Amino acid sequence: MAQAKSKAPKGLWNNFSKSGDAVTRKNKSCPKCGSGYLMAKHKDRSYCGKCRYTEFSKG
């Protein structure tokens, strides 16, 4: 019986960019939860899915 390969979520790697040997985050980290939690970027706000912290953008 062949063992199935585990696949990483497709959207996960869209939050990071690679430049040479360095990997950087594209989105901002949540100020309440810490550096391990990235905030989702919407057209008018940034949102943390864990603690529901929201920052609205000006404009």
N, C-alpha and C positions, 0 to 999 in steps of 0.2 A: 504494500500500500504506500503510495507516494505521499510525502508530507507537503501540505500546502504552505506556500510562502506567505509571510505576513506582509501586508502592504501599508505604507505610511499614508495618512490622509493627504489628499491632493492639495487642499488649501493651506496646509501647514507651512510648506516651504515658500509660499508667496509672501510671508511676513519677514523673510530674511534675504539678504543679498550677500554675495561672496565677491571679495576683491582680493585677489592673490591668495594668501593664506588666512586672511581675516574674514570673519563672518560678522555682519552687523545687522541689527534689527531695524526694520523700516518703521514700525509703529511705536508709539510712545508706551512706556511702562505705566502701570497704575500707581498713583502716588499713595494710595491706601494699602493695597495688597503687597506691593513690593516689586522688585525687578523681575520676578518669575512670571508675572501676568501682564500680557500685552492688551492694550485697549483697541477695540474695533474702531475703524475710521469710517464714518459716514459723511455725507456731504455737508451736514450742518452741526455735527457733534462728534466727540470721541466717547466711547462707552466701554466700561469694564463689565464683562458678563458674570464675574464672580460676585462682586460686592455692589454692582449696579451704580457705580460712581459715573457721573456724566459731566463732561466739559463741553459747553456750547461754544462754537466759533463765532467770531464777530462778522457781521456782514450780512 
